[in-house]
Amino acid sequence: MATQTVELVRDKNIVVEKKYHMSYEEFAKEHLFANYPVVIGDACEAWSAKNKFTPQFFKERYSDREVSIAGKTYNFGDYIDWMLTGTEENPAPYPCTLQIERDYPELLPDVLPRLKYAQPDRIHSKLLPNRLLSGANTLEIFFGSPGAQFPYVHYDYMSLHAYITQLYGHKEFTVIPPDQTPYVYPKPDNAWVSEVNDIRNPDLEKYPLFAKATPVTFVVGPGETLFIPCGWWHTARSLTPTISVALDCLNASNWKNFMQEVDTNMSQRRPALAKAVQTYLSVLGGVLGTFER
């Protein structure tokens, strides 16, 4: 079946499209290796989570659990109630996240099979030491209420690709391309986080270069998956009560970016090992590439 596309947003530099029936070959060429975002309209069709993950499901099953948000602990059942009644003026705390593999492994079958567009993936390779991922969370469920805004603009840690699948409600995303990094003022101690917290009302006296940035904003709805390539700055805001699943991916398309992130971290903490680690990752990239082909 031929690809169907719907243009979501255009500015003078960027077009974000929504695509259906896209082949993996088209995705790899036009988005994965081109490092260009896209909304995939039907990537999660095989997931049971598509119809299962609702506020009612989580309240019935996990009401007595506790969740930690910005250093505070909440009863999950109470949080779900707040999420459903929150408003733009009084949103529930955000982000509320569940780590699937670590804390809710019984939900893993609901988000399988892995999205075909998020393959191959090297994150779980036995040849890649987990500590090189520096604690990156690679499979999470996000909950939000109307008006809930992600607390900062960022690109995904360790230059991983992000796939955010909206399962319940509508969420507004804003993306900024990597070549505009100087305009978003990366934090000196966390280069993947922007100092510009409010891109809807930026302080241009404090951050004058942000006036040159071209943020692109669009809405992702139930059943749709947003692919955010490595290095793309982004943030999100819930327009309604929302539930989404975010997973990260590492493969040949972002391997060099990942190596650079590892080198930056290693050079700061253990400079004597940094060169050896880079040599290992260079060889490993070739080996894994051969297996993947």
Helices and strands as residue ranges (DSSP letters): E 4-10, E 15-20, H 24-27, I 28-32, E 38-40, H 49-52, H 55-62, E 66-69, E 72-75, H 76-85, E 96-99, H 100-103, G 105-111, G 116-118, G 130-133, E 139-144, G 157-159, E 161-168, E 171-176, G 178-183, G 208-212, E 216-220, E 224-228, E 233-238, E 242-249, H 255-269, H 271-292
